Amino acid sequence: MSNRWVLPLGSAEREDWPVVVDETVEGWQYTGLYAGSLLPGQQRGLLTGSRELIVLPLSGSVEVRCTEAGGARSTVRLDGRRSVFAGPTDIAYVPRVSELVLEASEPCRIALAVAVVPDQPAGAVPRFQHRSAADVPVELRGAGQASREVRNFGVPGVLDSEALIACEVITPAGNWSSYPPHKHDTRREGLESELEEIYYFEVETERALGVSAEGRAPRGFGYLRVYGTADREIDVLAEVRSGDVVLVPHGWHGPAMAVPGYDLYYLNVMAGPGPERAWLICDDPAHAWIRETWTTQDVDPRLPVGGAP
């Protein structure tokens, strides 16, 4: 098993961030993730350098201050949400060569979805952007037990960026997502992109509080499968809980499995070395036929989890 690509909560801490994924992870080049909490009055700063990023409140609200390379300054409040299971949230895009400061007026948890921009042509840097929760396209993908909710806050056509692609996925309890298994690890013009991918997980446990034998929040869980191609081996079957990360450097990935009783959330962060910012995938040919079955099934009526888009 390729356990090097599985980062349980607590194994990727750095300074004030409980979760950090960056180029210090051996074999990792193009994407990154920071996740952590802020208390009222706390600040956290970051110089982006060759990185671009999206500020995403996981719970609570946060003020974002950005100073861009040319001196332009922006200050916005991101109105967050009670939890990742309560619907989309405001987000902010911060370009490379910028100074970022985050400040909390209430307890909050935040994630920074990061891409390293390998080629940096002059004059091609997007500006700071603020998107409200109401502007986030919500897609209901799949059908039957493969139904899931995708919040496309950081995909091409929605957000302007150089390399970064990001979205949130909610999988209702008992359902499978990231399915059929697919990959995006080889550049094939018009057919497939070369993209690293980060999965950051949270598991919904609030509904189980009233029936927990111990009277405290249970540690809900889910699973993710990643497996290799004939050319490159990888073998991951990870049991995941809130705060855990699984990295997908290459290979087929899926399904992500939400066990009965616990809805599953994951934040996907993708980027790669190609000149085109695109999410082009190919299904594992052995399982591609699954998509055809969706035409005769209804979308899970529990979706969207956070209410109608």
N, C-alpha and C positions, 0 to 999 in steps of 0.2 A: 504494500500500500504506500502511496506517495504522500505520507503524512506531513512532509515539509510544506505543503500548500495549504494546510489547515492551521488556522491561528485562533485557538480558543481565547475567550476573554481573559485578559491578564497576561497573555504571552507576548503581546505586542505593545506594551506600555512605553511611553517616553515622556519624561517631564510631566506636564499637566494633562497629557492626553492618554486616556486608557487604551485607545486603539490608534496605532500609527502604521500605515503601510506606505513604503516609499522605496527608492532605489537601493536602500541598504539591505533589502531582502534579496538574497542571492538569486539571480536569474530573472529579476523583475526590473522593467525599464520604463514603461510608458504611463502607468496609472498610479494613483495614490489615494489614500483615505486617512482622514483624521476624524475621530469621534470622541466626544467628551461632554462634560457638564460645566455649567457656569452658575454661580450663586448671584443673587442681587448685588450689583455694584462691582462685580468682578469683570476684568478685561482680559482679553487674550489677543496678541498681535502676531502677524506673520508677514514676511516679505515674500512675494510670490516668485521673483526671479524668472526662471524659464518655465514656470508652471502657471496654468490657468486653473480656476476652481469655481465651484458652485457652493454657496453657503445654504445648507438645508436644515431648518429646525426639525428635530425629531419630536420634541415636545417643548411647549413654552415658546416665548417670543424673544427676539434678540435684536439689538441695534447693530447695524453694519456701517462702518466708515471706511471708505476707500479713497486713496490718493493714487492716481494713475501716473504713468511715466511723464506725461506732458504737464502735470500739475493739476489736472482736473480733479475736483473733490466731490464726492457723493456721500450723503448720509441717508439711510433708510431704516425704517423699523420693519422687520419681518414678523408679521402677525402669524404666529405658529398655530399649534393645535394641541389637544390634550394628549394625544399619542399618535403614533404612526398609523394606528387603526381607525382614526377619526376622520380621515379624508386627506386631500392634498393640502399643501402649505405654500405660503409665499417662499420665494427663493431669490438669491442674488448671485449674479455672475461677476466674478472678479478677474480681470485680464492679467496676463503676465506683466512683469516689471511694475508691480503695484505694491502699495503698502496697505495691509488690511488690519483693522482693529474691530474686535467684537466686544460688545458690552451688554451685560444682562441687567434688566430692571426687575426680573422675576426669575425663579429657578427655571433653568432650561437645559435641554440637551441638544447638541448640534452635531452635524456631520459636515465635513468638507470633502466634496468629491473632486479629485485632482487629476489633471492630465499634464504630462511633460510634453512640451512642444519641441519636437526634435529639430525642425527647420524654422527659423525665425526671420522671415523676410521683412525688411523695413516697410512700415506703413500698413501692415496687414493685421494689426492687433485690434480685435473688437473692443468696443467701449464697455464700461460698467453697465449692467442691466439689472432691472428689478422686475420680477413677474409676480403677480398676485395669485393666490390659490384659485381664484375664479377663472384665471387664464390657462390653467393646466389642463391639457386634453386628457380625458380619462377614457381608456379603451377597455372593453370587455373582450378578452381573447379566449379562444377555444370554446368548448362546450362540454356538457355533462361533467364528469369528474376531472376533466382537464380544463375547467373554467377557471380563469383568474382575472384580476383587475390590474391594469397597467397604467401608471400615472406618468405620462410622457413629458416631464417638465424640462428635460435637458437633451432632447433629440434633435437631429437636423430638421429644419422647417419650423421648429418651435423656438429654439434658442440659438443665437449666433455665437459660435465659438470656433477655435482653430482645430482642435482635435478631440475635445471632450464630448462624450456621449453618456448620458445618465438617465435613469428612470427608477421608479419604485414599482414593486410587484406585491400584490396581496393575494395569497392563496387560501381560500376558506378551508377550515378543518376537514380532513379526509380527501382533499383534492390533490392533484399533481400538476405542477407547472414546469416551465422550462422543458416543455415536452411537445412533440417528440424530441429526443436527444438531437442536438445540432452542434455545429462548430463554426468558427470564424477565425481560422488560424493561418490561412493561405491567401495571398492576394491573387484573385482571378477576376479580371476586368468584367464588371457587370454581374458577377455571380457570387463572389465571396470576398469579404474584407479580412485583413489581418489585424485582429484586435485582442489585446489582453482584456481580462474581465475580473472584477472584484465582486464578490457577493458578501454583503454585510447583512446579518440576520437579526430579527427580533421575533419573539413568540408571544402571542396574546394569552395572558393568564387570568385576566380580570374576572371573566365569567366563572372560572373554576374556584374562586376564593370562597364562595359560599358552601362548597361541597368538599373542600380540602380537609382531609382527616386531621391535619395538624393545625388548621385554622390560619394558615399563612399562605402566601402566594406560592403555588407549585412551580417547579422549574420545567415548564413545557419545552418541547423539543420538536425537531423535524430532521430531515435528511437531505443530502445532496449527493448525486453520483456524477463523477467525471471519469471518462475512460479514453484510452488512446486510439490512435490510428495505426495502420501498418508501418508508417514511417517513424512515429514518435510515441513512446510509451508514457502513459500516466494512469494511475489507478487510485481513485479516491472514492470512498464511501464514508461520508462524514455525518456523524450525529451532531446537529447544531442547536445552540440555544442562544438566547438574547446576548448580543455583543460579540458573537463569534464571527469569524471571517473565513471564507474559502477563496483561494486564488485559482484562476483558470488561465494558465499560460498558453495552453493549446489543448486540442482534443475535443471529443464529443462531451457535452455536458447536459445533464438532465437525466431523470426528472429531479425536481425539487419537490419533496414530499411533505405535506402538512398532515401530521398524524391526527386521527379523530380526537376532537376535544380542544384543539389548539390551532387557531389561525396562524399562518406564517407570513411574515414580511421579509422582503429583502430589497436592499438598495443595490442596483447594478451600476458599476462605473467602468467605462470602456474607453480605450484609446489605442492607437497603434502607429506604425511608422509610415503608413501609406499617405500619398498626397491628397487623397479624397476622404473627407469626413462622411462615412457611410456605414450603416449597420446592415451588411449583407451576409446572410447565413445559408448554410446548406444542411439539410436534415440527414441523419444517418439513414442510408437507403433501406436498411432492414426494418425501419420503423416509420418511414415517411407516410405509409398508407394510413396511419392513424388520423391524419388531418381530414381525410375523406369521410370518416365516421361522424365528424362534427356536423355535417350537413343535415343529419337526421336526429340531432339531439338539441335540447334547449340549453341556453346558458343558465348556470346555477342561479336560482332566484335570490340567493343571499348577496349577490353582487349588484351594485358596488357596495363594499363593506362600509364605507364612510357616508353613505347616502347618495342620492341621485346626483350625477354630475351637472 
